[in-house]
Amino acid sequence: MQKAFAKSALSVACLSVILGATSSLPAAAQFMGRSADDVVQVTLVEGWRMSDTRHMAGIRIDLAPGWKTYWRAPGDGGVPTELRLTEAEGITGLAIHWPRPEVFFSNGMRSIGYRDDVILPLELVLSGDGPHRLAGRIDMGVCQDVCMPITVEISGQFEADPARDPMIGAALSDRPLNATESGAGEVRCAVEPISDGLRVTVTAPLQATGNDETMVVEHADASIWVSEAMTQRDGGTLTGVADIVPPDHGPFALNRSDLRITVIGSRMAVDLGGCTG
């Protein structure tokens, strides 16, 4: 699939993106004779300088028709999209501002992600006068009837141009609302031990976000598994129940501030943050 990309109006000559070899599933890599290059293209968009210490860039992912990729917490039916830096010069931190994802159901399994194309805004924390460069890799999955895990290598240098990129701006506008913006009340988590970990019941005073609401509970420690939450609405309150299982499969001391709770509905999504007892 040859595809032209609407890159930033700024110069992107200094940015390079290389698709790495498809990993661990050679059968999927040859699905209907298609390689990773045929189904996904990735572009690093240079973006704009927000201040002396902040720069907003973006990662654009374009998919072939019928293919999808995944959110940071994709559910049991998905592969998380992860960015790992291998080099950073003049950059001391970064944050991905994830746009509102979509919930998919296939063969009785739920996954969360994006179809067709998506831009992931990438906010960089800068130090010094420059240059400001980074290099890294994105591990991600792309799926249609089968899934193809791929690795994408990225590198780029970011110049001090103040012109705002409309594509990245649109993706920022499509982020989930925070708790204050949504008018949510205090989110509470009741915790009880189970044989291999903990069960958490999240109670969130929150207006309806649309049909088929999905609550997602994440833990800050990626080695700790969190089940899909069973979600139920009763008037103005949304409840979700999830199991949290650490690597040693036993009860543990849970810091509720380590939890991140997101609600995804057909009309909007809300990032509620953590919870209290």
DONUKOL-64885 format. One record per atom (N, C-alpha, C): residue in one letter; y, x, z. Coordinates in steps of 0.1 Angstrom, whole numbers, padded with zeros to 4 digits, always signed. Atoms other than C-alpha are relative to their C-alpha. Layout:
// DONUKOL-64885
AYXZ ...
END
This chain:
// DONUKOL-64885
M-0012+0009+0000 M+0000+0000+0000 M+0012+0009+0000 Q-0012-0008+0000 Q+0032+0016-0011 Q+0011-0010+0005 K-0009+0008-0006 K+0061+0003+0009 K+0013+0007+0003 A-0013-0006-0003 A+0098+0010+0011 A+0005-0006+0013 F-0004+0005-0013 F+0114+0008+0045 F+0015+0000+0000 A-0014+0001-0002 A+0149-0004+0054 A+0003+0009+0012 K-0003-0009-0012 K+0158+0026+0076 K+0014-0002+0004 S-0014+0000-0005 S+0189+0031+0096 S+0009+0005-0011 A-0010-0005+0009 A+0221+0035+0076 A+0004+0014+0002 L-0003-0014-0003 L+0224+0069+0093 L-0010+0008-0007 S+0009-0010+0007 S+0208+0100+0078 S-0013+0000+0009 V+0013-0002-0007 V+0171+0102+0087 V-0007+0011-0007 A+0007-0011+0007 A+0164+0133+0067 A-0007+0009+0010 C+0005-0009-0010 C+0157+0151+0100 C-0012-0006+0007 L+0011+0007-0007 L+0130+0126+0110 L-0013+0001-0008 S+0012+0000+0008 S+0094+0129+0100 S-0011-0007+0008 V+0011+0008-0006 V+0064+0107+0106 V-0013+0003-0008 I+0013-0004+0007 I+0028+0118+0098 I-0011-0009+0006 L+0012+0007-0005 L-0002+0095+0100 L-0011+0009+0002 G+0011-0009-0003 G-0030+0113+0117 G-0013-0007-0005 A+0013+0005+0004 A-0067+0108+0110 A-0004-0011+0009 T+0006+0011-0008 T-0083+0076+0121 T-0011+0005+0009 S+0010-0005-0010 S-0103+0082+0153 S-0012-0008+0000 S+0012+0005-0005 S-0136+0071+0165 S-0007-0011-0006 L+0007+0011+0007 L-0145+0042+0142 L+0000+0002-0015 P+0000-0002+0015 P-0153+0055+0107 P-0004-0012-0008 A+0003+0012+0007 A-0168+0022+0097 A+0012-0009-0002 A-0013+0008+0001 A-0135+0004+0105 A+0009+0007-0009 A-0009-0007+0008 A-0116+0032+0088 A-0002-0002-0015 Q+0003+0002+0014 Q-0134+0024+0055 Q-0001-0015-0002 F+0001+0014+0001 F-0131-0014+0060 F+0005-0005-0014 M-0003+0005+0014 M-0131-0029+0024 M+0008+0011-0007 G-0005-0011+0007 G-0122+0006+0012 G+0015+0003+0004 R-0014-0003-0004 R-0089+0007+0031 R+0001+0010+0011 S-0002-0010-0011 S-0076+0036+0052 S+0012-0005+0008 A-0011+0003-0008 A-0050+0036+0079 A+0013-0001-0008 D-0012+0000+0008 D-0023+0044+0053 D+0001-0013-0008 D+0000+0012+0007 D-0032+0012+0035 D+0006-0012+0008 V-0002+0012-0008 V-0026-0011+0065 V+0012+0002+0009 V-0011-0002-0009 V+0002+0005+0086 V+0009+0011-0005 Q-0010-0010+0002 Q+0034+0025+0080 Q+0009+0001+0012 V-0009-0002-0012 V+0055+0039+0109 V+0012+0009-0004 T-0012-0007+0002 T+0091+0050+0107 T+0008+0002+0013 L-0009-0002-0011 L+0112+0066+0133 L+0015-0002-0005 V-0013+0004+0004 V+0147+0051+0131 V+0010+0007+0009 E-0008-0009-0009 E+0175+0074+0143 E+0009-0008+0010 G-0007+0008-0009 G+0197+0047+0158 G+0014+0005+0003 W-0014-0004-0002 W+0231+0054+0175 W+0001+0005+0015 R-0003-0006-0013 R+0247+0072+0204 R+0007-0010+0009 M-0006+0010-0009 M+0255+0048+0233 M+0010+0006+0009 S-0010-0007-0009 S+0273+0073+0255 S-0004+0015-0001 D+0003-0014+0000 D+0273+0110+0262 D-0015+0003+0005 T+0014-0003-0005 T+0239+0107+0280 T-0010-0010-0004 R+0010+0011+0005 R+0222+0077+0262 R+0001-0001-0015 H+0002+0002+0014 H+0209+0073+0227 H-0010-0011-0002 M+0009+0011+0003 M+0192+0042+0213 M-0006+0003-0014 A+0007-0002+0012 A+0166+0049+0186 A-0011-0011-0001 G+0010+0010+0001 G+0136+0029+0174 G-0012+0005-0008 I+0013-0002+0008 I+0100+0030+0161 I-0003-0012-0008 R+0003+0012+0008 R+0094+0007+0132 R-0015+0001-0005 I+0014+0001+0004 I+0058-0004+0125 I-0001-0012-0010 D+0002+0010+0010 D+0051-0022+0093 D-0015-0001-0003 L+0015+0002+0001 L+0016-0038+0088 L-0002-0008-0013 A+0004+0007+0011 A-0002-0051+0058 A-0002-0015+0004 P+0002+0015-0004 P-0005-0090+0056 P-0013-0002+0006 G+0012+0003-0007 G-0030-0103+0080 G-0004+0009+0011 W+0003-0010-0011 W-0030-0072+0103 W+0010-0002+0011 K-0009+0001-0012 K-0016-0070+0138 K-0002+0013+0008 T+0001-0011-0010 T-0010-0043+0164 T+0004-0006+0014 Y+0000+0005-0014 Y-0006-0045+0202 Y+0011+0004+0008 W-0010-0001-0010 W+0017-0048+0231 W-0005+0011+0010 R+0004-0011-0010 R+0017-0023+0261 R-0012-0005+0008 A+0011+0006-0007 A-0007-0047+0279 A-0007-0010-0009 P+0005+0008+0011 P-0028-0061+0251 P-0011-0010+0004 G+0011+0008-0004 G-0055-0079+0271 G-0013+0006-0004 D+0014-0006+0002 D-0093-0073+0269 D-0003+0001-0015 G+0003+0000+0014 G-0092-0080+0231 G+0008+0009-0008 G-0010-0008+0007 G-0066-0054+0222 G-0001+0015+0004 V-0001-0014-0003 V-0058-0017+0222 V+0015+0003+0003 P-0014-0002-0003 P-0026-0007+0240 P+0007+0010-0009 T-0008-0009+0007 T+0002+0010+0221 T+0007+0009+0010 E-0005-0010-0010 E+0011+0042+0239 E+0007+0012-0007 L-0008-0011+0005 L+0037+0069+0232 L-0001+0012+0010 R+0001-0012-0008 R+0030+0104+0245 R+0008+0011-0006 L-0009-0011+0005 L+0057+0131+0242 L-0008+0013+0001 T+0006-0013+0000 T+0045+0166+0233 T+0011+0011+0001 E-0011-0010+0000 E+0080+0182+0231 E+0013-0009+0002 A-0013+0006-0002 A+0115+0172+0243 A+0011+0011+0002 E-0011-0009-0001 E+0147+0192+0238 E+0013-0007+0002 G-0012+0007-0002 G+0178+0179+0254 G-0002-0015+0003 I+0004+0014-0003 I+0160+0147+0263 I-0008+0000+0013 T+0006-0001-0014 T+0151+0141+0300 T-0008-0013+0003 G+0007+0012-0003 G+0137+0106+0298 G+0001-0010-0011 L+0000+0010+0011 L+0129+0076+0276 L-0006-0013+0006 A+0006+0013-0004 A+0121+0039+0279 A-0001-0008-0013 I+0002+0010+0011 I+0106+0015+0253 I+0004-0013+0005 H-0004+0014-0003 H+0123-0019+0253 H-0009-0009-0009 W+0009+0008+0008 W+0094-0041+0241 W+0005-0013-0004 P-0004+0013+0004 P+0103-0071+0220 P-0011-0010+0005 R+0009+0011-0004 R+0087-0105+0229 R-0012+0000-0009 P+0013+0000+0007 P+0050-0103+0219 P-0005-0014-0003 E+0007+0012+0003 E+0027-0130+0206 E-0014+0000+0006 V+0014+0001-0005 V-0006-0142+0221 V-0009-0005-0011 F+0010+0004+0010 F-0036-0143+0198 F-0013-0003+0007 F+0014+0003-0004 F-0070-0158+0202 F-0009+0002-0011 S+0010-0003+0011 S-0100-0146+0182 S-0014+0002+0006 N+0014-0001-0005 N-0137-0151+0188 N-0001-0001+0015 G+0000+0003-0014 G-0130-0164+0223 G+0007+0011+0008 M-0007-0010-0008 M-0110-0133+0233 M+0015-0001-0003 R-0015+0000+0001 R-0072-0131+0240 R+0005+0014-0002 S-0007-0013+0002 S-0050-0103+0228 S+0015-0003-0001 I-0015+0002+0000 I-0012-0098+0229 I+0006+0011-0008 G-0006-0010+0009 G+0008-0081+0202 G+0010-0005-0010 Y-0010+0003+0010 Y+0027-0083+0170 Y-0007+0000-0014 R+0006+0000+0013 R+0019-0092+0134 R+0011+0004-0010 D-0009-0003+0011 D+0036-0081+0101 D+0008+0013+0002 D-0008-0012-0003 D+0062-0057+0115 D+0007-0002+0013 V-0007+0000-0013 V+0080-0048+0147 V+0008+0013+0001 I-0007-0012-0004 I+0106-0024+0159 I+0000+0001+0015 L+0000-0002-0014 L+0102-0009+0193 L+0013+0009+0004 P-0012-0008-0004 P+0137+0002+0206 P-0004+0010+0010 L+0004-0012-0008 L+0135+0036+0222 L+0013+0006+0006 E-0013-0005-0006 E+0163+0044+0247 E-0003+0014+0006 L+0001-0014-0004 L+0167+0082+0253 L+0010+0004+0010 V-0010-0006-0010 V+0183+0099+0283 V+0002+0015-0005 L-0004-0013+0006 L+0202+0130+0270 L+0005+0009+0011 S-0006-0010-0009 S+0212+0162+0287 S+0007+0011-0009 G-0007-0010+0008 G+0237+0188+0274 G+0006-0005-0013 D-0007+0004+0012 D+0256+0189+0241 D-0010-0001-0012 G+0009+0000+0012 G+0225+0192+0219 G-0005+0013-0003 P+0006+0011+0007 P+0205+0195+0199 P-0009-0009+0009 H+0008+0009-0007 H+0185+0165+0210 H-0012-0004-0009 R+0011+0001+0009 R+0150+0165+0196 R-0012-0005+0009 L+0012+0003-0007 L+0116+0150+0205 L-0012+0001-0010 A+0013+0001+0008 A+0080+0152+0192 A-0010-0007+0009 G+0011+0006-0008 G+0050+0132+0202 G-0009-0008-0009 R+0010+0007+0007 R+0022+0109+0192 R-0001-0014+0005 I+0002+0014-0004 I+0016+0072+0192 I-0015-0003-0002 D+0014+0005+0001 D-0019+0060+0199 D+0001-0015+0000 M-0002+0014+0002 M-0023+0024+0187 M-0013-0005-0007 G+0011+0007+0008 G-0048-0001+0172 G+0006-0009-0009 V-0004+0011+0010 V-0044-0022+0141 V-0013-0008-0003 C+0012+0008+0001 C-0067-0051+0137 C+0002-0011-0011 Q+0001+0013+0008 Q-0077-0078+0111 Q-0013-0006+0005 D+0013+0004-0004 D-0114-0087+0112 D-0006+0010+0009 V+0004-0011-0008 V-0121-0053+0126 V+0012+0008+0005 C-0011-0008-0005 C-0100-0029+0146 C-0001+0015-0004 M+0000-0014+0004 M-0089+0006+0135 M+0009+0007+0009 P-0009-0008-0009 P-0076+0030+0162 P+0006+0011-0008 I-0007-0011+0007 I-0051+0055+0148 I+0009+0007+0009 T-0010-0008-0007 T-0028+0082+0159 T+0011+0004-0010 V-0012-0002+0008 V+0007+0086+0145 V+0008+0011+0007 E-0008-0011-0005 E+0026+0119+0150 E+0015-0003-0004 I-0014+0002+0003 I+0064+0116+0153 I+0008+0011+0004 S-0010-0010-0005 S+0093+0140+0155 S+0013-0003-0005 G-0013+0003+0005 G+0130+0137+0152 G+0011+0007+0008 Q-0012-0004-0007 Q+0165+0149+0160 Q+0010-0011-0001 F-0009+0012-0001 F+0192+0125+0171 F+0014+0005+0001 E-0014-0004+0001 E+0228+0129+0161 E+0010-0010+0007 A-0009+0008-0007 A+0259+0116+0178 A+0008-0009-0009 D-0007+0010+0009 D+0268+0087+0154 D+0000-0013+0008 P-0002+0012-0008 P+0282+0056+0171 P-0004-0013-0007 A+0003+0013+0008 A+0272+0031+0143 A-0013-0006+0005 R+0011+0007-0006 R+0249+0005+0158 R-0009-0004-0012 D+0010+0004+0010 D+0217-0002+0138 D-0004-0014+0002 P+0003+0014-0002 P+0212-0039+0132 P-0014-0003+0002 M+0014+0003-0002 M+0174-0038+0130 M-0004+0003+0015 I+0003-0003-0014 I+0172-0021+0164 I+0007-0010+0009 G-0008+0010-0007 G+0199-0045+0177 G-0008-0013+0001 A+0008+0013+0001 A+0178-0075+0166 A-0012+0001+0009 A+0012-0002-0009 A+0147-0061+0184 A+0004-0001+0015 L-0004+0000-0014 L+0167-0056+0216 L+0004-0015+0004 S-0003+0014-0003 S+0179-0092+0214 S-0012-0009+0002 D+0013+0008-0001 D+0143-0104+0212 D-0008+0005+0012 R+0007-0004-0012 R+0133-0088+0245 R-0002-0012+0009 P+0002+0010-0010 P+0119-0110+0273 P+0013-0001+0009 L-0011+0002-0010 L+0146-0124+0296 L-0005+0007+0013 N+0004-0004-0013 N+0147-0109+0331 N+0000-0011+0010 A+0001+0011-0010 A+0143-0129+0363 A+0013-0008+0001 T-0013+0006-0002 T+0180-0135+0367 T+0004-0008-0012 E-0004+0007+0012 E+0186-0145+0331 E-0008-0013-0002 S+0009+0012+0002 S+0157-0170+0332 S+0003-0010+0011 G-0002+0009-0011 G+0169-0186+0365 G-0012-0001+0009 A+0012+0001-0008 A+0135-0178+0381 A+0004+0002+0015 G-0001-0002-0014 G+0132-0181+0419 G-0008+0012+0005 E+0008-0011-0005 E+0115-0156+0442 E-0014-0001-0003 V+0014+0000+0004 V+0081-0146+0429 V-0008+0006+0012 R+0009-0004-0011 R+0054-0143+0456 R-0014+0003-0005 C+0014-0003+0003 C+0020-0127+0455 C-0008+0000+0013 A+0010+0000-0011 A-0008-0136+0479 A-0012+0008-0004 V+0010-0009+0003 V-0035-0110+0481 V-0012-0002+0009 E+0012+0001-0008 E-0071-0113+0492 E-0011+0010-0005 P+0010-0009+0004 P-0100-0088+0491 P-0012-0007-0008 I+0012+0004+0006 I-0129-0092+0467 I-0010+0012+0000 S+0010-0011-0002 S-0161-0071+0464 S+0004+0013-0007 D-0003-0013+0007 D-0147-0046+0439 D+0015+0003-0001 G-0015-0002+0000 G-0109-0048+0446 G+0007-0011+0007 L-0008+0010-0006 L-0083-0074+0452 L+0002-0012-0010 R-0004+0011+0008 R-0074-0109+0439 R+0014-0003+0004 V-0014+0004-0003 V-0037-0117+0436 V+0003-0013-0007 T-0004+0013+0005 T-0023-0152+0432 T+0016+0001+0000 V-0014-0001+0003 V+0012-0151+0417 V+0006-0014-0001 T-0007+0013+0000 T+0035-0181+0424 T+0015+0003-0004 A-0013-0003+0006 A+0067-0181+0402 A+0007-0013-0002 P-0009+0011+0003 P+0094-0208+0404 P+0007+0003-0013 L-0005-0004+0013 L+0102-0208+0367 L+0000-0012-0010 Q+0000+0011+0010 Q+0113-0233+0340 Q-0010+0003-0011 A+0010-0001+0011 A+0088-0239+0312 A+0005+0009-0011 T-0003-0010+0011 T+0088-0211+0286 T-0005-0005-0014 G+0006+0005+0012 G+0071-0233+0260 G-0014-0004+0002 N+0014+0004-0001 N+0036-0244+0252 N-0009+0012+0002 D+0010-0010-0002 D+0005-0224+0261 D+0005+0013+0007 E-0005-0011-0007 E+0021-0202+0287 E-0011+0010+0005 T+0009-0010-0004 T+0004-0169+0295 T+0007+0009+0010 M-0006-0009-0009 M+0011-0149+0326 M-0008+0013-0001 V+0006-0013+0001 V+0004-0111+0324 V+0003+0008+0013 V-0002-0008-0011 V+0000-0090+0355 V-0004+0014-0003 E+0003-0014+0003 E+0002-0052+0351 E+0002+0008+0013 H-0001-0009-0012 H-0002-0024+0377 H+0006+0013-0006 A-0006-0012+0004 A+0019+0008+0375 A-0010+0011-0003 D+0010-0010+0002 D-0012+0029+0377 D-0010-0005-0011 A+0008+0004+0011 A-0030+0027+0343 A-0015+0001+0002 S+0014-0001-0003 S-0063+0036+0358 S-0006-0012+0008 I+0004+0012-0007 I-0064+0004+0378 I+0000-0012-0010 W+0002+0011+0009 W-0078-0025+0358 W+0005-0013+0006 V-0004+0013-0004 V-0062-0059+0360 V-0005-0010-0010 S+0005+0010+0009 S-0079-0090+0346 S+0010-0008-0006 E-0009+0010+0006 E-0064-0116+0324 E+0003-0011+0011 A-0003+0010-0011 A-0046-0141+0347 A-0003-0014-0005 M+0002+0015+0002 M-0057-0177+0349 M+0013-0006+0003 T-0014+0005-0001 T-0024-0195+0344 T+0000-0015+0000 Q-0001+0014-0002 Q-0015-0230+0355 Q+0014-0004+0004 R-0013+0005-0003 R+0018-0249+0356 R-0001-0013+0008 D-0001+0013-0008 D+0027-0276+0382 D+0015-0002+0001 G-0014+0003-0001 G+0062-0289+0375 G+0008+0013-0003 G-0009-0012+0001 G+0087-0261+0380 G-0006+0013+0005 T+0006-0012-0005 T+0062-0236+0393 T-0012+0004-0009 L+0012-0006+0007 L+0038-0213+0374 L-0008+0008+0009 T+0009-0008-0009 T+0008-0198+0391 T-0010+0007-0009 G+0010-0008+0007 G-0014-0170+0379 G-0009+0007+0010 V+0010-0006-0008 V-0046-0156+0394 V-0007+0011-0008 A+0006-0011+0007 A-0058-0121+0385 A-0007+0009+0010 D+0007-0009-0008 D-0083-0096+0398 D+0005+0014-0003 I-0005-0013+0001 I-0072-0060+0404 I-0011+0010+0005 V+0011-0009-0004 V-0099-0033+0404 V+0003+0014-0002 P-0003-0015+0002 P-0093+0004+0411 P-0013+0007-0005 P+0012-0008+0005 P-0116+0032+0398 P-0012+0000+0009 D+0012-0001-0009 D-0137+0033+0430 D-0005-0014+0003 H+0006+0013-0001 H-0143-0005+0428 H-0001-0004+0015 G+0000+0005-0013 G-0133-0015+0463 G+0014-0004+0004 P-0013+0004-0005 P-0104-0031+0483 P+0009+0012+0002 F-0009-0011-0002 F-0073-0010+0485 F+0014-0005+0005 A-0013+0004-0005 A-0037-0011+0499 A+0009-0002-0012 L-0008+0003+0011 L-0016-0028+0473 L+0015+0000+0003 N-0014+0000-0001 N+0021-0021+0470 N+0005-0010-0011 R-0004+0010+0010 R+0035-0053+0454 R+0011+0005-0010 S-0010-0005+0009 S+0064-0033+0439 S-0007+0007-0012 D+0007-0007+0011 D+0037-0016+0417 D-0004-0010-0011 L+0004+0010+0010 L+0031-0049+0399 L+0012-0004-0009 R-0010+0005+0010 R+0049-0061+0368 R-0005-0013-0006 I+0005+0013+0004 I+0046-0098+0359 I+0009-0005-0011 T-0007+0005+0012 T+0055-0112+0325 T-0006-0013-0004 V+0004+0013+0005 V+0053-0148+0313 V+0004-0001-0015 I-0002+0001+0015 I+0049-0154+0275 I-0003-0014-0004 G+0001+0014+0005 G+0055-0189+0261 G+0004-0001-0015 S-0003+0001+0014 S+0061-0203+0227 S+0014+0000-0003 R-0014+0000+0003 R+0098-0205+0231 R+0007+0013+0005 M-0006-0012-0006 M+0106-0174+0252 M-0010+0007+0009 A+0008-0007-0009 A+0092-0147+0274 A+0009+0005+0011 V-0008-0004-0012 V+0103-0136+0309 V-0007+0011+0007 D+0004-0012-0008 D+0099-0102+0326 D+0004-0002+0014 L-0004+0003-0014 L+0098-0112+0363 L+0001+0012+0009 G+0001-0012-0009 G+0093-0077+0376 G-0011-0001+0010 G+0010+0000-0011 G+0074-0074+0409 G+0001-0013+0008 C+0001+0012-0008 C+0068-0099+0437 C+0001+0005+0015 T+0001-0002-0014 T+0070-0102+0475 T-0012-0007+0006 G+0012+0005-0006 G+0044-0112+0500 G+0001-0015+0004 
END
